[in-house]
Amino acid sequence: MAAVCLFACRECYVYQIPPTSSASGHRANDWNVDKWLKEVSLKVKSEGDQCVVSLSDMETGELFAECPLPDKPENFLASVEPVVDSSRYFVLKVVDPNSKRHAFLGLGFRERTQSSDFNAAIDEHRQYLRRKKEADAYKEKFAQSAEASKDYSLKEGEKITIQIKKSPGASPSGKLKSRLSIGDGKAKPMMMGGGILAPPPKAAAPKPAPAAAPGGGEDAWVADFDSFEAAAPAATAGVTAKAADASGAGFEDDQWGDFEG
């Protein structure tokens, strides 16, 4: 498995620190932060279960010190410990790979975003180890269970039968066909499954607009009095003829004579 760089910082500072003076932890205020031991570049590299914080000389790139992280996530604070009075400073437990001797050095970042990213990279590897530990425990527990000894493979000649239940709202095929055949036979039925739909019917011819009532405005209908006077006698005659037909005989206007008081 190739090594993965979880975090890199080109410029940070290493301090020679005094022993902790309280049980609460280290304090950067006890250091002389303006006088660092060395200016270094930093990388957090992960390869499988192994993760190391490497410090190198900024100019030559030569390895200055390494801080390997423990195999157990609960022991990470023993190797990378934040100070109690600042978010930009840490205490690293550096180990000599040959003699296995260790020492504690202070580490400081110029920007808080850099220290936050460094802390996130450490926590990312911590979470990886925690998830791997849980997965291994579950795998071991399953291997010891009765389920692990069962053989679920198909024997020769065995078949798997799958029964698919119909949806409660699904229509039988006969009813579906009858629904598709409804119509007068002229319009094409709608094709199922994304087919082509029949075009809509042509629009009916528009009805003539009704004449506006007199006095309805500038566009209101204006009577043609000449044609109206000519048509009035004919209309009156028609009404008189209908009245005569209804009574069985006509009558004269002077049938009753003059009215005398």
C-alpha positions as CSV (number, residue, x, y, z in Angstrom):
1,M,0.0,0.0,0.0
2,A,1.4,3.4,-1.0
3,A,1.8,6.1,1.6
4,V,-0.8,8.9,1.6
5,C,0.0,12.5,2.6
6,L,-2.8,13.6,4.9
7,F,-1.4,17.1,5.6
8,A,1.7,19.2,4.6
9,C,2.9,22.5,5.9
10,R,6.0,24.2,4.4
11,E,6.7,26.4,7.5
12,C,6.4,25.6,11.2
13,Y,8.5,25.8,14.3
14,V,10.1,23.4,16.7
15,Y,10.7,24.3,20.4
16,Q,12.7,22.9,23.2
17,I,10.2,22.7,26.0
18,P,10.5,22.4,29.8
19,P,8.8,19.5,31.6
20,T,5.1,20.1,32.3
21,S,4.5,22.0,35.5
22,S,0.9,20.9,36.1
23,A,-1.3,17.8,35.7
24,S,-3.5,19.7,33.3
25,G,-0.9,19.6,30.5
26,H,1.7,21.7,28.7
27,R,1.3,25.5,28.3
28,A,2.8,27.4,25.4
29,N,3.0,30.4,27.7
30,D,5.8,28.6,29.5
31,W,7.9,28.5,26.4
32,N,9.7,31.4,24.7
33,V,7.7,31.2,21.5
34,D,9.9,33.9,19.9
35,K,13.0,31.7,20.2
36,W,12.4,28.5,18.3
37,L,14.9,25.6,18.1
38,K,14.5,25.1,14.3
39,E,12.3,26.1,11.4
40,V,11.0,23.0,9.6
41,S,8.5,21.7,7.1
42,L,6.0,19.1,8.2
43,K,4.1,16.2,6.6
44,V,1.6,13.7,8.0
45,K,1.9,10.5,6.1
46,S,-0.3,7.4,6.4
47,E,0.4,3.9,5.1
48,G,-2.2,1.4,6.2
49,D,-2.3,1.2,10.0
50,Q,0.9,3.3,10.3
51,C,1.0,7.0,10.4
52,V,4.0,9.3,11.1
53,V,4.5,13.1,11.5
54,S,7.8,13.9,9.9
55,L,9.8,17.1,10.4
56,S,12.4,18.1,7.7
57,D,14.8,20.9,7.3
58,M,13.2,23.7,5.2
59,E,16.3,24.4,3.1
60,T,17.8,20.9,2.5
61,G,14.8,18.7,3.0
62,E,16.9,16.5,5.3
63,L,14.8,14.6,7.9
64,F,15.1,16.2,11.3
65,A,12.8,14.1,13.5
66,E,9.8,11.8,13.3
67,C,6.8,11.3,15.5
68,P,5.1,7.9,14.9
69,L,1.5,7.6,16.0
70,P,0.4,4.6,18.2
71,D,-1.5,1.7,16.9
72,K,-4.3,2.3,19.3
73,P,-6.5,5.4,18.8
74,E,-6.9,5.9,22.6
75,N,-3.1,6.4,22.9
76,F,-2.8,9.3,20.4
77,L,-2.5,12.0,23.0
78,A,0.7,10.4,24.3
79,S,2.3,11.2,20.9
80,V,0.5,14.4,19.8
81,E,-0.8,16.5,22.6
82,P,-2.4,20.0,22.2
83,V,-1.3,22.6,24.7
84,V,-4.0,23.9,27.1
85,D,-3.6,27.6,26.4
86,S,-3.4,27.9,22.6
87,S,-4.8,26.2,19.5
88,R,-1.6,26.7,17.4
89,Y,0.9,24.7,19.6
90,F,1.3,21.0,20.2
91,V,3.8,18.7,22.0
92,L,5.2,15.9,19.9
93,K,6.8,12.7,21.1
94,V,9.7,12.2,18.6
95,V,11.4,8.8,18.4
96,D,14.8,7.8,17.1
97,P,14.2,4.9,14.7
98,N,17.5,3.3,15.4
99,S,17.9,3.7,19.2
100,K,14.1,3.9,19.9
101,R,14.9,6.7,22.3
102,H,12.3,9.5,22.5
103,A,12.1,13.1,23.4
104,F,9.3,15.8,23.6
105,L,9.4,18.8,21.4
106,G,7.1,21.7,21.0
107,L,5.5,22.4,17.6
108,G,4.0,25.7,16.6
109,F,2.1,26.9,13.5
110,R,2.0,30.5,12.3
111,E,-1.7,30.3,11.2
112,R,-4.6,28.8,13.1
113,T,-6.0,27.3,9.9
114,Q,-2.7,25.3,9.6
115,S,-3.0,23.9,13.1
116,S,-6.6,23.1,12.6
117,D,-5.8,21.1,9.4
118,F,-3.0,19.3,11.2
119,N,-5.3,18.3,14.0
120,A,-7.9,17.1,11.5
121,A,-5.3,14.9,9.7
122,I,-4.4,13.3,13.0
123,D,-8.1,12.7,13.8
124,E,-8.7,11.2,10.4
125,H,-6.1,8.5,11.0
126,R,-7.6,8.0,14.5
127,Q,-11.0,7.4,13.1
128,Y,-9.6,5.0,10.5
129,L,-8.0,2.9,13.2
130,R,-11.2,3.0,15.3
131,R,-13.4,1.8,12.4
132,K,-10.9,-0.9,11.5
133,K,-10.9,-2.1,15.0
134,E,-14.7,-2.3,15.1
135,A,-14.8,-4.1,11.8
136,D,-12.2,-6.7,12.9
137,A,-14.2,-7.3,16.2
138,Y,-17.4,-7.8,14.2
139,K,-15.6,-10.1,11.8
140,E,-14.2,-12.2,14.6
141,K,-17.6,-12.4,16.3
142,F,-19.3,-13.5,13.1
143,A,-16.6,-16.2,12.5
144,Q,-17.4,-17.7,15.9
145,S,-21.2,-17.7,15.4
146,A,-23.3,-20.5,14.0
147,E,-24.2,-18.5,10.9
148,A,-20.6,-18.7,9.7
149,S,-20.7,-22.5,9.5
150,K,-23.9,-22.6,7.3
151,D,-23.4,-23.3,3.7
152,Y,-25.7,-21.1,1.6
153,S,-24.3,-22.2,-1.8
154,L,-26.6,-23.9,-4.3
155,K,-26.1,-27.6,-4.7
156,E,-26.1,-29.3,-8.1
157,G,-29.6,-29.3,-9.6
158,E,-31.0,-26.8,-7.1
159,K,-33.0,-23.9,-8.5
160,I,-34.3,-20.7,-7.0
161,T,-37.9,-19.8,-7.5
162,I,-38.9,-16.2,-7.1
163,Q,-42.6,-15.2,-6.8
164,I,-43.4,-11.6,-7.6
165,K,-46.7,-10.4,-6.1
166,K,-48.8,-8.1,-8.2
167,S,-49.4,-4.6,-7.0
168,P,-52.8,-4.0,-5.3
169,G,-53.7,-1.3,-7.8
170,A,-52.6,-3.1,-10.9
171,S,-55.4,-4.0,-13.5
172,P,-55.7,-7.4,-15.0
173,S,-54.5,-7.7,-18.6
174,G,-58.1,-8.2,-19.9
175,K,-59.3,-5.1,-18.3
176,L,-56.3,-3.2,-19.5
177,K,-57.1,-4.3,-23.1
178,S,-60.7,-3.3,-22.8
179,R,-59.8,0.1,-21.5
180,L,-57.5,0.6,-24.5
181,S,-60.2,-0.4,-27.0
182,I,-62.8,2.1,-25.8
183,G,-63.6,4.8,-28.4
184,D,-65.4,5.4,-31.7
185,G,-62.6,3.8,-33.7
186,K,-61.7,7.1,-35.4
187,A,-59.1,8.5,-33.1
188,K,-56.0,6.5,-32.5
189,P,-55.8,5.2,-29.0
190,M,-53.0,6.3,-26.7
191,M,-50.0,4.0,-26.9
192,M,-48.7,2.8,-23.6
193,G,-45.0,2.7,-22.6
194,G,-44.1,6.2,-23.9
195,G,-45.8,5.8,-27.4
196,I,-47.2,8.5,-29.6
197,L,-50.4,10.3,-28.5
198,A,-53.2,11.1,-31.0
199,P,-53.3,14.8,-31.9
200,P,-56.1,16.8,-30.3
201,P,-59.3,17.4,-32.4
202,K,-59.7,20.5,-34.5
203,A,-61.2,23.5,-32.8
204,A,-64.9,24.3,-33.6
205,A,-65.6,27.4,-35.7
206,P,-66.0,30.5,-33.5
207,K,-69.6,31.6,-32.8
208,P,-70.5,35.2,-33.9
209,A,-70.3,37.6,-31.1
210,P,-73.7,38.8,-29.8
211,A,-74.8,42.3,-30.7
212,A,-74.2,44.8,-28.0
213,A,-77.2,46.4,-26.2
214,P,-78.0,50.0,-27.2
215,G,-76.1,52.6,-25.2
216,G,-73.3,50.2,-24.5
217,G,-70.5,52.5,-25.6
218,E,-68.9,53.6,-28.8
219,D,-68.9,50.1,-30.3
220,A,-72.7,49.6,-29.4
221,W,-75.1,48.6,-32.2
222,V,-76.8,51.5,-34.1
223,A,-80.3,50.9,-35.4
224,D,-81.0,51.3,-39.1
225,F,-84.3,53.3,-38.8
226,D,-85.0,53.3,-42.5
227,S,-85.1,49.5,-42.7
228,F,-86.9,49.3,-39.4
229,E,-89.8,51.6,-40.6
230,A,-90.1,49.5,-43.8
231,A,-90.2,46.2,-41.9
232,A,-92.6,47.4,-39.1
233,P,-95.9,47.3,-41.2
234,A,-95.0,43.8,-42.4
235,A,-94.4,42.6,-38.9
236,T,-97.7,44.2,-37.7
237,A,-99.6,42.6,-40.5
238,G,-98.2,39.3,-39.6
239,V,-99.3,39.7,-36.0
240,T,-102.8,40.8,-37.1
241,A,-103.1,37.8,-39.4
242,K,-102.2,35.4,-36.6
243,A,-104.7,37.0,-34.3
244,A,-107.5,36.7,-36.9
245,D,-106.6,33.1,-37.5
246,A,-106.8,32.4,-33.8
247,S,-110.3,33.9,-33.3
248,G,-111.7,32.5,-36.5
249,A,-112.6,35.9,-38.1
250,G,-111.3,39.4,-38.4
251,F,-113.1,42.5,-37.2
252,E,-113.5,46.1,-38.4
253,D,-112.0,49.0,-36.6
254,D,-115.4,50.7,-36.6
255,Q,-117.4,47.7,-35.7
256,W,-118.4,49.1,-32.3
257,G,-119.1,52.6,-33.6
258,D,-118.1,55.8,-31.7
259,F,-117.9,55.6,-28.0
260,E,-120.6,57.7,-26.3
261,G,-120.4,58.8,-22.8
